[in-house]
Amino acid sequence: MHESSEAVAGKTNVLSILAQVMTGLGFVTMLIGAALVGVALIQEFQGEDGDFQIAEVLSSAYLLLMGLFLAGNGQLLNAIRSIAINTAAMNEK
């Protein structure tokens, strides 16, 4: 398979778009998760609803963590695309 780096870049445009979407959604999810963790901790430390319930805080933190994984996977796809393009460029030489 001897293709130019421009051909590989053209064939992997969808991968680039998917990586950008995943990274963007990951950052949005992290922001929402961080806001929910802050609200949950404030509500729990106020103590108006009884004892400290760690499950509510952990579920918000889980959303924050899943956003981090989603953004990381988007960057991983971006790295895979870059590796494919650079490998084709080295193959041209």
Stockholm file with secondary structure:
# STOCKHOLM 1.0

chainA/1-93         MHESSEAVAGKTNVLSILAQVMTGLGFVTMLIGAALVGVALIQEFQGEDGDFQIAEVLSSAYLLLMGLFLAGNGQLLNAIRSIAINTAAMNEK
#=GR chainA/1-93 SS CCCCHHHHHHHTHHHHHHHHHHHHHHHHHHHHHHHHHHHHHHHHHHTTTSSCCHHHHHHHHHHHHHHHHHHHHHHHHHHHHHHHHHHHHHHHC
#=GC SS_cons        CCCCHHHHHHHTHHHHHHHHHHHHHHHHHHHHHHHHHHHHHHHHHHTTTSSCCHHHHHHHHHHHHHHHHHHHHHHHHHHHHHHHHHHHHHHHC
//
